[in-house]
Amino acid sequence: MSNEIVQWRRQFVEDGVICVRNALDPASLRMAEEAFNWSLENPGPYASEFPGTAAAPSRFYQDLLNPRACEVYEPMLQASSAPDLIAELWNAPEVWFFYEQVFLKEGGESRRTPWHQDSSYLPIEGARLAVMWISFEPLARADSLEFIRGSHRGSLYDGSRFDPNDDTAPLYGTLPRLPDIERQRTHYEIISWATEPGDVIVFHPRMLHGGAPTHAGRRRRTLSLRFFGDDAVFASRPGNLGAPDGEAESRLADIRLGLREGQPFRHPRFPQVRPRRSL
């Protein structure tokens, strides 16, 4: 085992995020970009435009959990080097693909992605959870994704409504409200990296993170791939549906999971991509 892999594993556990240079070989990067383009050309039912502000009115588009995405993303991931990195990071051979999310910021000044934790929205917990963030444009550190070091080991906050007038406006009202990190940046240990195409940032979904705006003459195309491992379990969230017997049940978008608190997180919609299998 290389010293680099040992460092990745330690940093992922302690800091909650790593940046891996040249993680995707040219073929894997090309396939990821083709999958991203497919998502743009085939918007799903949850595609949306985030509202801008007077100072940052330009386009901020996202799509995720397209019900047709596995037709494209599962074969891509079976052939890609991306899940191999996740298996190495976890030191575990089994990797499941959770879902895709695409982001497009273009057309001038666009708003920041508000500080938030992905876990606030997702009914899943475990140490072996990872979000792989891929940018198809070179990014300066000031234009990249930002993280609060070690925040995956702290509180789980309420989700952000992505309200253009208040980034901390709560989604549920039952979890602790998000701190106003952007107005108190000096109070936090914020980390980020400049990246080139082929580099990836991998983080635990409980990490507090936010995305930089884009500026005139630039665009940012990013693809997030979410994975889970063999220790992933169902975890109730305020947005879950109640089952008839009063126990926790959930839907993720329109996928009824039919799981109870603490049960292994498995569903036919989320394919296993490592070890590789024949399609």
C-alpha positions in Angstrom: 0.0 0.0 0.0 1.4 3.4 -0.9 2.0 6.2 1.6 -0.4 8.3 -0.5 -3.3 6.0 0.0 -2.6 5.8 3.7 -2.7 9.6 3.8 -5.9 9.7 1.9 -7.6 7.4 4.3 -6.4 9.2 7.4 -7.4 12.6 5.9 -10.8 11.4 4.9 -11.5 10.1 8.4 -10.1 13.2 10.2 -10.9 16.1 7.8 -13.8 14.6 5.9 -12.5 15.6 2.5 -9.6 14.9 0.2 -8.4 16.2 -3.2 -6.9 13.6 -5.5 -4.8 14.8 -8.4 -5.2 13.1 -11.8 -7.7 10.7 -10.2 -9.5 10.1 -13.5 -7.7 8.8 -16.5 -8.5 10.4 -19.8 -11.1 7.7 -20.7 -12.8 8.0 -17.3 -12.9 11.8 -17.5 -14.3 11.6 -21.1 -17.0 9.1 -20.0 -18.0 11.3 -17.0 -18.3 14.3 -19.3 -20.5 12.3 -21.7 -22.7 11.3 -18.8 -22.9 15.0 -17.7 -23.9 16.0 -21.2 -26.6 13.3 -21.3 -28.0 14.7 -18.1 -28.2 18.2 -19.5 -29.8 16.9 -22.7 -32.3 14.7 -20.8 -33.6 16.7 -17.8 -35.4 14.6 -15.2 -38.3 15.5 -13.0 -36.2 17.2 -10.4 -34.2 19.5 -12.7 -34.4 23.1 -11.4 -33.0 26.6 -11.6 -31.9 28.1 -8.3 -33.2 31.7 -8.0 -30.5 34.3 -8.4 -30.1 37.6 -6.6 -29.9 41.2 -7.9 -26.1 41.1 -7.7 -25.8 37.5 -9.1 -28.7 36.9 -11.5 -27.1 34.4 -13.9 -27.9 30.8 -14.4 -27.5 28.2 -11.7 -29.0 24.9 -12.9 -29.1 21.5 -11.3 -30.5 18.1 -11.9 -30.4 14.9 -9.8 -31.9 11.5 -9.4 -33.1 11.3 -12.9 -35.0 8.0 -13.0 -33.4 7.2 -16.4 -29.8 8.0 -15.3 -28.8 4.5 -14.3 -29.1 3.5 -17.9 -26.1 5.8 -18.6 -24.3 6.1 -15.3 -24.1 2.4 -14.3 -22.3 1.3 -17.5 -20.1 4.4 -17.2 -19.1 3.6 -13.6 -18.5 -0.1 -14.4 -15.9 1.0 -16.9 -14.6 4.1 -15.0 -11.7 4.3 -12.5 -13.9 6.5 -10.2 -15.3 3.6 -8.0 -11.8 2.1 -7.7 -10.7 5.2 -5.9 -13.7 5.0 -3.6 -12.9 1.3 -2.8 -9.3 2.2 -2.1 -10.3 5.2 0.1 -12.6 3.0 2.2 -10.3 0.0 2.2 -13.4 -2.0 1.3 -14.3 -3.8 -2.0 -18.0 -3.2 -2.1 -19.2 0.1 -3.6 -22.8 1.0 -4.5 -23.8 4.0 -6.7 -26.3 6.2 -4.9 -27.2 8.9 -7.5 -25.9 11.6 -9.8 -26.2 15.4 -9.5 -25.2 17.9 -12.2 -24.6 21.6 -11.8 -24.2 24.3 -14.4 -23.3 27.9 -13.6 -22.9 30.2 -16.6 -23.9 33.5 -18.2 -22.1 36.0 -15.8 -22.3 36.5 -12.1 -24.1 33.6 -10.4 -24.8 33.1 -6.7 -22.8 31.0 -4.3 -24.0 27.5 -3.5 -25.1 28.1 0.1 -23.3 26.3 3.0 -25.1 23.1 3.8 -24.6 19.4 4.5 -25.9 16.8 2.0 -26.8 14.5 4.9 -29.5 16.8 6.0 -31.5 15.8 2.9 -30.5 12.1 2.7 -31.9 9.2 4.8 -28.5 7.4 5.0 -25.7 7.2 7.5 -22.4 5.4 7.7 -18.6 6.0 7.6 -18.4 4.6 4.1 -20.3 7.4 2.3 -18.7 9.6 -0.3 -19.4 12.3 -2.8 -17.1 12.6 -5.7 -17.1 16.2 -7.1 -15.7 16.5 -10.7 -15.2 19.8 -12.5 -14.8 19.8 -16.3 -13.2 23.3 -16.2 -9.9 24.3 -14.5 -10.8 26.1 -11.3 -8.8 28.5 -9.2 -9.1 27.9 -5.4 -11.4 30.9 -5.1 -13.8 29.4 -7.6 -13.9 25.9 -6.2 -15.9 24.1 -3.5 -15.2 25.0 0.1 -15.4 22.9 3.3 -15.2 23.3 7.0 -12.5 20.9 8.1 -13.7 18.1 10.3 -17.4 19.2 10.3 -18.6 15.7 9.4 -17.9 14.8 13.0 -20.0 17.6 14.4 -23.7 18.5 14.5 -26.2 17.7 11.8 -27.9 21.0 10.9 -31.2 21.7 9.2 -31.2 21.8 5.4 -31.0 25.1 3.6 -34.0 26.2 1.5 -31.5 27.9 -0.8 -33.5 31.1 -0.2 -31.7 33.9 -2.2 -32.4 36.3 0.7 -31.2 34.0 3.5 -28.8 31.1 3.0 -29.6 29.7 6.5 -33.4 29.7 6.1 -34.3 26.3 7.5 -35.9 23.6 5.4 -37.5 21.6 8.2 -37.4 23.8 11.3 -36.7 20.8 13.5 -32.9 20.5 13.4 -30.4 23.1 14.6 -30.3 26.1 12.1 -27.3 26.4 9.9 -24.7 28.8 11.1 -24.1 31.9 8.9 -20.7 30.7 7.8 -20.3 33.2 5.0 -20.7 36.2 7.3 -18.3 34.7 9.9 -15.7 33.0 7.7 -12.8 33.9 10.0 -14.5 31.8 12.8 -14.1 28.6 10.7 -11.2 26.5 9.3 -12.2 26.7 5.6 -10.3 24.5 3.1 -10.5 24.3 -0.7 -8.3 23.4 -3.7 -7.7 24.7 -7.2 -8.4 21.8 -9.6 -7.7 20.7 -13.1 -9.8 18.4 -15.2 -9.1 14.9 -14.0 -8.7 15.9 -10.4 -11.5 15.0 -8.0 -12.6 16.2 -4.6 -14.1 13.4 -2.4 -16.0 14.3 0.8 -18.3 12.7 3.3 -21.9 14.0 2.9 -22.0 15.3 6.5 -19.4 17.9 5.6 -20.4 21.5 5.8 -19.6 22.8 2.3 -20.5 25.5 -0.1 -19.7 26.5 -3.7 -18.1 29.6 -5.0 -20.0 31.9 -7.5 -19.0 32.2 -11.1 -18.1 35.4 -12.8 -18.5 37.1 -16.2 -16.9 35.1 -19.0 -16.7 31.9 -17.1 -18.9 28.8 -16.5 -18.6 25.9 -14.2 -19.8 22.4 -15.1 -19.6 20.0 -12.3 -20.8 16.4 -11.7 -21.3 14.9 -8.3 -21.3 11.1 -8.0 -22.6 9.7 -4.7 -21.6 6.4 -3.3 -22.2 4.2 -0.3 -20.6 1.2 1.2 -21.4 -1.9 3.2 -21.9 -0.1 6.5 -24.6 2.3 5.2 -27.9 2.2 7.1 -31.2 3.9 6.8 -31.4 7.0 9.0 -34.6 9.0 9.5 -34.7 12.7 8.6 -37.4 15.3 9.2 -38.6 15.1 5.6 -39.2 11.3 5.7 -42.7 10.0 5.3 -44.4 8.2 8.2 -45.3 4.6 7.6 -48.8 3.4 8.7 -47.5 1.8 11.8 -45.7 5.0 12.9 -42.2 3.7 12.3 -39.8 5.6 10.1 -40.1 5.1 6.4 -38.8 7.2 3.6 -38.9 8.1 0.0 -36.0 9.5 -1.8 -37.6 11.6 -4.5 -40.2 9.1 -5.9 -38.4 6.0 -4.7 -40.2 4.4 -1.8 -37.4 2.7 0.1 -39.5 0.7 2.6 -36.7 0.7 5.2 -36.7 1.1 8.9 -34.2 3.0 11.2 -30.8 1.2 11.2 -31.6 -1.3 8.5 -28.9 -1.8 5.8 -29.4 0.7 3.0 -30.1 -1.3 -0.1 -32.5 -0.8 -2.9 -32.7 -2.1 -6.5 -32.5 1.5 -7.8 -28.9 1.8 -6.4 -26.6 -0.6 -8.2 -23.4 -2.1 -6.9 -20.5 -1.0 -9.1 -17.7 -2.7 -7.3 -16.6 -5.4 -7.5 -17.1 -5.1 -11.2 -19.8 -7.3 -12.8 -20.9 -8.2 -16.3 -23.7 -6.0 -17.5 
